[in-house]
Amino acid sequence: MEFKTMQIGEKEAGEIISEIYDNSGYDFFQYSAPSLIRRFQRYIDLKSISSLDELFTLIGSEPEKMNEFIEEITVNVTEMFRDPYFFKIIRQALMTELYDKSPLKIWHAGCSTGEEVYSMAIILKEKNLLKNSIIYATDINQSVLDIAKNGAYSLENINQYEKNYTDSEASENLNAYYEVKNGEVVFNTELREKIIFSTHNLVSDSVFNKFDIIVCRNVLIYFNKELQNTVLQTFYDSLNPDGFLALGSKESLLFSPINQLMDEYNGQFKIWKKKG
Ligand SMILES: C[S@@+](CC[C@H](N)C(=O)[O-])C[C@H]1O[C@@H](n2cnc3c(N)ncnc32)[C@H](O)[C@@H]1O
């Protein structure tokens, strides 16, 4: 007889979310249900799990297993200079509105393995702003932050990253910023040491500083509207007057009360500016 893994619907998803909360304190109650259900199902199929009891025994057995499960259900896909024209707009903003800020304070929320924040550091270096910048990069997952801190990535994707970089109106070659060591691309210490990597949970942690730029792309898409609103308010409270908020291509703040308090800077690339 063919072995069947269990099927996850809304009811089962609700029970898993409660179990995660009771066991670890991570709060996924306000994440978008369809996306979480897909991720739960993926894990259950991968581990050939046949019941909720079996799942709960596995993830409850040790904290490592729970962390591994949480990593599996959050989507960590990222790349360097993702949406290259977004970085072109950021280059322009750095040379105009943001040029005189000292220090220039930047927060990458939901930075995943760090490719996006290294892309920002490269642009800052090219505009001679890196030394005056303070960059925080945060994520809910410690393991992606460990990768980000190392700044070492597989060579496999470098051609795509070179292309993205060129499309962002680059002035150098990307290989000016890394060395190849043991089959990996390792970004220069000068970039790495400017970035402060730290865990920060957008659901439960609050404002921790004031910023001139907040980049939070492809994260809100996994939250329901209510949670998006709460997090957008945290971003608003974390911005200096005239500060910039950049969201992902499928994300928006037009539905949120903070829309009244922000000016659209670039509608296509989802960049807003806090009213001064
Ligand atoms: C798809 S990645 C986006 C990476 C990068 N910003 C980009 O656009 O390429 C989403 C990231 O959000 C993080 N994340 C999910 N929920 C979070 C939360 N509550 N607080 C902070 N980060 C969270 C995930 O761990 C993941 O690394």
Ligand as a Chemical Component Dictionary entry (heavy atoms), coordinates in Angstrom:
data_LIG
# 
_chem_comp.id                   LIG 
_chem_comp.type                 NON-POLYMER 
_chem_comp.pdbx_formal_charge   0 
_chem_comp.three_letter_code    LIG 
# 
loop_
_chem_comp_atom.comp_id 
_chem_comp_atom.atom_id 
_chem_comp_atom.alt_atom_id 
_chem_comp_atom.type_symbol 
_chem_comp_atom.charge 
_chem_comp_atom.model_Cartn_x 
_chem_comp_atom.model_Cartn_y 
_chem_comp_atom.model_Cartn_z 
_chem_comp_atom.pdbx_ordinal 
LIG C1  C1  C 0  11.910 36.235 0.878  1  
LIG S1  S1  S 1  13.048 36.753 2.122  2  
LIG C2  C2  C 0  13.373 38.425 1.603  3  
LIG C3  C3  C 0  14.853 38.722 1.554  4  
LIG C4  C4  C 0  15.219 40.076 0.970  5  
LIG N1  N1  N 0  14.596 41.158 1.695  6  
LIG C5  C5  C 0  14.865 40.154 -0.486 7  
LIG O1  O1  O 0  13.877 40.803 -0.858 8  
LIG O2  O2  O -1 15.561 39.550 -1.316 9  
LIG C6  C6  C 0  11.957 36.986 3.533  10 
LIG C7  C7  C 0  12.717 37.038 4.864  11 
LIG O3  O3  O 0  11.832 37.539 5.868  12 
LIG C8  C8  C 0  12.156 36.897 7.086  13 
LIG N2  N2  N 0  11.031 36.979 8.019  14 
LIG C9  C9  C 0  9.860  36.310 8.024  15 
LIG N3  N3  N 0  9.128  36.654 9.088  16 
LIG C10 C10 C 0  9.827  37.581 9.774  17 
LIG C11 C11 C 0  9.600  38.315 10.968 18 
LIG N4  N4  N 0  8.484  38.131 11.667 19 
LIG N5  N5  N 0  10.546 39.191 11.376 20 
LIG C12 C12 C 0  11.689 39.357 10.675 21 
LIG N6  N6  N 0  11.974 38.689 9.538  22 
LIG C13 C13 C 0  11.053 37.806 9.091  23 
LIG C14 C14 C 0  12.457 35.461 6.649  24 
LIG O4  O4  O 0  13.213 34.760 7.625  25 
LIG C15 C15 C 0  13.202 35.685 5.339  26 
LIG O5  O5  O 0  14.594 35.689 5.525  27 
# 
loop_
_chem_comp_bond.comp_id 
_chem_comp_bond.atom_id_1 
_chem_comp_bond.atom_id_2 
_chem_comp_bond.value_order 
_chem_comp_bond.pdbx_ordinal 
LIG C1  S1  SING 1  
LIG S1  C2  SING 2  
LIG S1  C6  SING 3  
LIG C2  C3  SING 4  
LIG C3  C4  SING 5  
LIG C4  N1  SING 6  
LIG C4  C5  SING 7  
LIG C5  O1  DOUB 8  
LIG C5  O2  SING 9  
LIG C6  C7  SING 10 
LIG C7  O3  SING 11 
LIG C7  C15 SING 12 
LIG O3  C8  SING 13 
LIG C8  N2  SING 14 
LIG C8  C14 SING 15 
LIG N2  C9  SING 16 
LIG N2  C13 SING 17 
LIG C9  N3  DOUB 18 
LIG N3  C10 SING 19 
LIG C10 C11 SING 20 
LIG C10 C13 DOUB 21 
LIG C11 N4  SING 22 
LIG C11 N5  DOUB 23 
LIG N5  C12 SING 24 
LIG C12 N6  DOUB 25 
LIG N6  C13 SING 26 
LIG C14 O4  SING 27 
LIG C14 C15 SING 28 
LIG C15 O5  SING 29 
# 
